[in-house]
Amino acid sequence: MSTPVVQAERLRKAYGSTVAVADVSLTVERGEIYGILGRNGAGKTTTVEMLAGLRTPDAGTVRVLGLDPTRDATALHERVGLQLQESALPDRLRVREALDLYASFYARPADPADLLDLLGLTAKAGTAFKDLSGGQKQRLSVALALVGRPEVAILDELTTGLDPHARRETWAVVEAIRSAGVTIVLVTHLMEEAERLCDRIALIASGRVSAVGTPEQIVALAHGEQVLRVRPDGAVTDDVLLGALAGVPGVRDASVDDRTLVVRGGGTLVQDVLVALDRHGVRTSDVRLDRASLEDAFVSLTGDGPGTAADARPSVPASASEV
Ligand SMILES: Nc1ncnc2c1ncn2[C@@H]1O[C@H](COP(=O)(O)OP(=O)(O)OP(=O)(O)O)[C@@H](O)[C@H]1O
């Protein structure tokens, strides 16, 4: 196997008495979109700032493309593209001017016209920064991160504050960048974004990695595969419902919520549960089967309750699933 693009081992970083990153290890392979997922304050930004050489770890080691981001900053500057949260440019600077300016920092920059095209900004080349929409500003910040033709792009909270349409457009851009051969480290607190884009995800909670895997593996790690909801016809007591499931294969967990039986498990769960209920005289015409979501997995693996969504930034639409 080729050398990993990013290899971080046992990273730690504290700000005074606040331990932002307690113990983070991760390995990013060439060509993947690697997600760093966790709620606000989990330590994601501090982690990627150490990967980018902007902060020196208190302990642990980082290698990016085999180099040390702090010691070999000059060599890595050409090879790592960085898009940090809420990047700002002078109001009057026009899109094309910003790209030309950034291109001048590199020996072999990308063609600004190609980048504008890739990011859907060609029609905005002459527009001042202050007149761009939120999504266009984000896409410009990605263009600026890519202008040095990096092998790795680190993108932090890329779609925070964007409406669902702009968010989807930005996701398409991330996929296009990966198709162009760039390895991507994507920081996000949005479940949907991680699930949709990432090949692998590291779940981070309280400065530690609580799980690493493909979105499917993480979901499976937490819960198995299925969540079944059954609403009985007519009045049935909770005891009868739960009693009917005793010893049924595949059932891992069952509860009753507002007269609905919620069963988690795997295998032939639906069939096993419906047969068991029928045997106990419970009739039902309202059955729903969901795959356990990444959000369920997150709660189960990190111990963070769903109420944590209240910590999310207010600019993020409520429709997005947040951690
Ligand atoms: N420069 C700093 N000085 C002091 N504390 C900091 C600093 N930067 C971050 N922290 C604290 O470290 C912890 C981790 O912050 P960090 O920004 O790495 O988390 P995050 O997961 O990226 O969250 P967010 O998405 O909100 O940026 C938080 O408690 C934060 O308040």
The ligand as an SDF file (V2000), in Angstrom:
LIG
                    3D

 31 33  0  0  0  0  0  0  0  0999 V2000
   -7.5660   29.4940   20.2600 N   0  0  0  0  0  0  0  0  0  0  0  0
   -8.2260   28.9010   21.2480 C   0  0  0  0  0  0  0  0  0  0  0  0
   -8.0610   29.2700   22.5390 N   0  0  0  0  0  0  0  0  0  0  0  0
   -8.7150   28.6720   23.5510 C   0  0  0  0  0  0  0  0  0  0  0  0
   -9.5910   27.6580   23.3740 N   0  0  0  0  0  0  0  0  0  0  0  0
   -9.8150   27.2470   22.1240 C   0  0  0  0  0  0  0  0  0  0  0  0
   -9.1540   27.8430   20.9990 C   0  0  0  0  0  0  0  0  0  0  0  0
   -9.5800   27.2060   19.8670 N   0  0  0  0  0  0  0  0  0  0  0  0
  -10.4600   26.2810   20.2840 C   0  0  0  0  0  0  0  0  0  0  0  0
  -10.6070   26.2780   21.6240 N   0  0  0  0  0  0  0  0  0  0  0  0
  -11.4560   25.3700   22.4220 C   0  0  0  0  0  0  0  0  0  0  0  0
  -11.0510   24.0510   22.1470 O   0  0  0  0  0  0  0  0  0  0  0  0
  -12.1760   23.1850   22.0100 C   0  0  0  0  0  0  0  0  0  0  0  0
  -12.1810   22.5310   20.6480 C   0  0  0  0  0  0  0  0  0  0  0  0
  -12.3720   23.5270   19.6630 O   0  0  0  0  0  0  0  0  0  0  0  0
  -12.3260   23.2570   18.1040 P   0  0  0  0  0  0  0  0  0  0  0  0
  -12.5370   24.5330   17.3940 O   0  0  0  0  0  0  0  0  0  0  0  0
  -11.1150   22.4690   17.7730 O   0  0  0  0  0  0  0  0  0  0  0  0
  -13.5810   22.3110   17.9370 O   0  0  0  0  0  0  0  0  0  0  0  0
  -14.4740   22.0390   16.6620 P   0  0  0  0  0  0  0  0  0  0  0  0
  -14.9080   20.6340   16.7860 O   0  0  0  0  0  0  0  0  0  0  0  0
  -13.7770   22.4240   15.4270 O   0  0  0  0  0  0  0  0  0  0  0  0
  -15.7020   22.9810   16.8780 O   0  0  0  0  0  0  0  0  0  0  0  0
  -16.3000   24.0750   15.8940 P   0  0  0  0  0  0  0  0  0  0  0  0
  -16.9650   23.3180   14.8190 O   0  0  0  0  0  0  0  0  0  0  0  0
  -17.2330   24.8160   16.7900 O   0  0  0  0  0  0  0  0  0  0  0  0
  -15.1290   24.9170   15.4560 O   0  0  0  0  0  0  0  0  0  0  0  0
  -13.3930   24.0470   22.3070 C   0  0  0  0  0  0  0  0  0  0  0  0
  -13.7080   23.8870   23.6660 O   0  0  0  0  0  0  0  0  0  0  0  0
  -12.9000   25.4430   22.0200 C   0  0  0  0  0  0  0  0  0  0  0  0
  -13.6200   26.3720   22.7970 O   0  0  0  0  0  0  0  0  0  0  0  0
  1  2  1  0
  2  3  1  0
  2  7  2  0
  3  4  2  0
  4  5  1  0
  5  6  2  0
  6  7  1  0
  6 10  1  0
  7  8  1  0
  8  9  2  0
  9 10  1  0
 10 11  1  0
 11 12  1  0
 11 30  1  0
 12 13  1  0
 13 14  1  0
 13 28  1  0
 14 15  1  0
 15 16  1  0
 16 17  2  0
 16 18  1  0
 16 19  1  0
 19 20  1  0
 20 21  2  0
 20 22  1  0
 20 23  1  0
 23 24  1  0
 24 25  2  0
 24 26  1  0
 24 27  1  0
 28 29  1  0
 28 30  1  0
 30 31  1  0
M  END
$$$$
